Amino acid sequence: MGVKTKEENGNGGLHNALSTGTSVIGNITTGTDFRIDGHIKGDVCSAGKIVIGSQGSILGNIQAENAEILGSAEGNIQIKEKLTLKASAVIKGELSTGIIEIEPGARFNGTCKMTEKKVEKQ
């Protein structure tokens, strides 16, 4: 059914979802969490968490606070906090993240840069 917004059960916050069988060509920017079970050809920028489902894919750059990838992504991925690559993930490109978790079986071809958290002086 395309892009939809619905209530999330834990904190009552909103998130977006791209359903299986839906394709988008173009860039997407959102201030909330975003689950992708369809296909996107373009850049995705989220102020929250991005989840790419096992059937989902992104061909483009990704920027987010956190991300969990079960499907495929090709492009530059910049995650401020934590990036999780599940066993079914297929990644091609450059990664930049604070924390990375990679399950056995995940495929990653590219480079990875771990960013340092800046500590404010008191």
Contacts in CASP RR format, 6 or more apart in sequence:
PFRMAT RR
TARGET T0000
AUTHOR 0000-0000-0000
METHOD contacts of the structure
MODEL  1
MGVKTKEENGNGGLHNALSTGTSVIGNITTGTDFRIDGHIKGDVCSAGKI
VIGSQGSILGNIQAENAEILGSAEGNIQIKEKLTLKASAVIKGELSTGII
EIEPGARFNGTCKMTEKKVEKQ
1 19 0 8 1.000
1 22 0 8 1.000
2 18 0 8 1.000
2 19 0 8 1.000
2 22 0 8 1.000
3 16 0 8 1.000
3 17 0 8 1.000
3 18 0 8 1.000
3 22 0 8 1.000
3 24 0 8 1.000
4 16 0 8 1.000
4 17 0 8 1.000
4 19 0 8 1.000
5 14 0 8 1.000
5 15 0 8 1.000
5 16 0 8 1.000
5 17 0 8 1.000
5 32 0 8 1.000
6 14 0 8 1.000
6 15 0 8 1.000
6 17 0 8 1.000
7 13 0 8 1.000
7 14 0 8 1.000
8 14 0 8 1.000
8 15 0 8 1.000
8 33 0 8 1.000
13 32 0 8 1.000
14 32 0 8 1.000
14 33 0 8 1.000
15 32 0 8 1.000
15 33 0 8 1.000
15 34 0 8 1.000
15 35 0 8 1.000
16 30 0 8 1.000
16 32 0 8 1.000
16 33 0 8 1.000
16 34 0 8 1.000
16 35 0 8 1.000
17 34 0 8 1.000
17 35 0 8 1.000
17 36 0 8 1.000
17 37 0 8 1.000
18 24 0 8 1.000
18 34 0 8 1.000
18 35 0 8 1.000
18 36 0 8 1.000
18 37 0 8 1.000
18 38 0 8 1.000
18 40 0 8 1.000
19 37 0 8 1.000
19 38 0 8 1.000
20 37 0 8 1.000
20 38 0 8 1.000
20 55 0 8 1.000
20 56 0 8 1.000
21 37 0 8 1.000
21 38 0 8 1.000
21 39 0 8 1.000
22 37 0 8 1.000
22 38 0 8 1.000
22 39 0 8 1.000
23 38 0 8 1.000
23 39 0 8 1.000
23 40 0 8 1.000
23 41 0 8 1.000
24 39 0 8 1.000
24 40 0 8 1.000
24 41 0 8 1.000
24 42 0 8 1.000
25 40 0 8 1.000
25 41 0 8 1.000
25 42 0 8 1.000
26 40 0 8 1.000
26 41 0 8 1.000
26 42 0 8 1.000
26 43 0 8 1.000
27 42 0 8 1.000
27 43 0 8 1.000
27 44 0 8 1.000
27 45 0 8 1.000
28 34 0 8 1.000
28 40 0 8 1.000
28 42 0 8 1.000
28 43 0 8 1.000
28 44 0 8 1.000
28 45 0 8 1.000
29 44 0 8 1.000
29 45 0 8 1.000
29 46 0 8 1.000
30 45 0 8 1.000
30 46 0 8 1.000
30 47 0 8 1.000
30 48 0 8 1.000
31 46 0 8 1.000
31 47 0 8 1.000
31 48 0 8 1.000
32 46 0 8 1.000
32 47 0 8 1.000
32 48 0 8 1.000
33 46 0 8 1.000
33 48 0 8 1.000
33 49 0 8 1.000
33 50 0 8 1.000
33 51 0 8 1.000
34 44 0 8 1.000
34 46 0 8 1.000
34 48 0 8 1.000
34 49 0 8 1.000
34 50 0 8 1.000
34 51 0 8 1.000
34 64 0 8 1.000
35 50 0 8 1.000
35 51 0 8 1.000
35 53 0 8 1.000
36 44 0 8 1.000
36 50 0 8 1.000
36 51 0 8 1.000
36 52 0 8 1.000
36 53 0 8 1.000
36 56 0 8 1.000
36 57 0 8 1.000
36 58 0 8 1.000
37 53 0 8 1.000
37 55 0 8 1.000
37 56 0 8 1.000
38 55 0 8 1.000
38 56 0 8 1.000
38 57 0 8 1.000
39 56 0 8 1.000
39 57 0 8 1.000
39 58 0 8 1.000
39 59 0 8 1.000
40 57 0 8 1.000
40 58 0 8 1.000
40 59 0 8 1.000
40 60 0 8 1.000
41 59 0 8 1.000
41 60 0 8 1.000
42 58 0 8 1.000
42 59 0 8 1.000
42 60 0 8 1.000
42 61 0 8 1.000
43 60 0 8 1.000
43 61 0 8 1.000
43 62 0 8 1.000
43 63 0 8 1.000
44 50 0 8 1.000
44 58 0 8 1.000
44 60 0 8 1.000
44 61 0 8 1.000
44 62 0 8 1.000
44 63 0 8 1.000
44 64 0 8 1.000
45 62 0 8 1.000
45 63 0 8 1.000
45 64 0 8 1.000
46 63 0 8 1.000
46 64 0 8 1.000
46 65 0 8 1.000
47 64 0 8 1.000
47 65 0 8 1.000
48 64 0 8 1.000
48 65 0 8 1.000
48 66 0 8 1.000
49 64 0 8 1.000
49 65 0 8 1.000
49 66 0 8 1.000
49 67 0 8 1.000
49 68 0 8 1.000
50 62 0 8 1.000
50 64 0 8 1.000
50 66 0 8 1.000
50 67 0 8 1.000
50 68 0 8 1.000
51 67 0 8 1.000
51 68 0 8 1.000
51 69 0 8 1.000
51 70 0 8 1.000
52 58 0 8 1.000
52 67 0 8 1.000
52 68 0 8 1.000
52 69 0 8 1.000
52 70 0 8 1.000
52 71 0 8 1.000
52 72 0 8 1.000
52 73 0 8 1.000
52 89 0 8 1.000
53 69 0 8 1.000
53 70 0 8 1.000
53 71 0 8 1.000
54 70 0 8 1.000
54 71 0 8 1.000
54 86 0 8 1.000
54 88 0 8 1.000
55 71 0 8 1.000
56 70 0 8 1.000
56 71 0 8 1.000
56 72 0 8 1.000
57 71 0 8 1.000
57 72 0 8 1.000
57 73 0 8 1.000
57 74 0 8 1.000
58 72 0 8 1.000
58 73 0 8 1.000
58 74 0 8 1.000
58 75 0 8 1.000
59 73 0 8 1.000
59 74 0 8 1.000
59 75 0 8 1.000
60 73 0 8 1.000
60 74 0 8 1.000
60 75 0 8 1.000
60 76 0 8 1.000
61 75 0 8 1.000
61 76 0 8 1.000
61 77 0 8 1.000
61 78 0 8 1.000
62 73 0 8 1.000
62 75 0 8 1.000
62 76 0 8 1.000
62 77 0 8 1.000
62 78 0 8 1.000
62 79 0 8 1.000
63 78 0 8 1.000
63 79 0 8 1.000
64 78 0 8 1.000
64 79 0 8 1.000
64 80 0 8 1.000
65 79 0 8 1.000
65 80 0 8 1.000
65 81 0 8 1.000
66 79 0 8 1.000
66 80 0 8 1.000
66 81 0 8 1.000
66 82 0 8 1.000
66 83 0 8 1.000
67 77 0 8 1.000
67 79 0 8 1.000
67 82 0 8 1.000
67 83 0 8 1.000
67 84 0 8 1.000
68 83 0 8 1.000
68 84 0 8 1.000
68 86 0 8 1.000
69 83 0 8 1.000
69 84 0 8 1.000
69 85 0 8 1.000
69 86 0 8 1.000
69 89 0 8 1.000
69 91 0 8 1.000
70 86 0 8 1.000
70 88 0 8 1.000
70 89 0 8 1.000
71 86 0 8 1.000
71 88 0 8 1.000
71 89 0 8 1.000
71 90 0 8 1.000
72 89 0 8 1.000
72 90 0 8 1.000
72 91 0 8 1.000
73 89 0 8 1.000
73 90 0 8 1.000
73 91 0 8 1.000
73 92 0 8 1.000
74 91 0 8 1.000
74 92 0 8 1.000
74 93 0 8 1.000
75 92 0 8 1.000
75 93 0 8 1.000
75 94 0 8 1.000
76 93 0 8 1.000
76 94 0 8 1.000
76 96 0 8 1.000
77 83 0 8 1.000
77 91 0 8 1.000
77 93 0 8 1.000
77 94 0 8 1.000
77 95 0 8 1.000
77 96 0 8 1.000
77 97 0 8 1.000
78 96 0 8 1.000
78 97 0 8 1.000
79 95 0 8 1.000
79 96 0 8 1.000
79 97 0 8 1.000
79 98 0 8 1.000
80 97 0 8 1.000
80 98 0 8 1.000
80 115 0 8 1.000
81 97 0 8 1.000
81 98 0 8 1.000
81 99 0 8 1.000
82 97 0 8 1.000
82 98 0 8 1.000
82 99 0 8 1.000
82 100 0 8 1.000
82 101 0 8 1.000
83 95 0 8 1.000
83 97 0 8 1.000
83 98 0 8 1.000
83 99 0 8 1.000
83 100 0 8 1.000
83 101 0 8 1.000
84 100 0 8 1.000
84 101 0 8 1.000
84 102 0 8 1.000
84 103 0 8 1.000
85 91 0 8 1.000
85 100 0 8 1.000
85 101 0 8 1.000
85 102 0 8 1.000
85 103 0 8 1.000
85 106 0 8 1.000
85 108 0 8 1.000
86 103 0 8 1.000
86 106 0 8 1.000
87 103 0 8 1.000
87 104 0 8 1.000
87 105 0 8 1.000
87 106 0 8 1.000
88 105 0 8 1.000
88 106 0 8 1.000
89 103 0 8 1.000
89 106 0 8 1.000
89 107 0 8 1.000
89 108 0 8 1.000
90 106 0 8 1.000
90 107 0 8 1.000
91 106 0 8 1.000
91 107 0 8 1.000
91 108 0 8 1.000
91 109 0 8 1.000
91 110 0 8 1.000
92 108 0 8 1.000
92 109 0 8 1.000
92 110 0 8 1.000
93 109 0 8 1.000
93 110 0 8 1.000
93 111 0 8 1.000
94 110 0 8 1.000
94 111 0 8 1.000
94 112 0 8 1.000
94 113 0 8 1.000
95 108 0 8 1.000
95 110 0 8 1.000
95 111 0 8 1.000
95 112 0 8 1.000
95 113 0 8 1.000
96 112 0 8 1.000
96 113 0 8 1.000
96 115 0 8 1.000
97 112 0 8 1.000
97 113 0 8 1.000
97 114 0 8 1.000
97 115 0 8 1.000
98 114 0 8 1.000
98 115 0 8 1.000
98 116 0 8 1.000
98 117 0 8 1.000
100 112 0 8 1.000
100 114 0 8 1.000
102 108 0 8 1.000
END
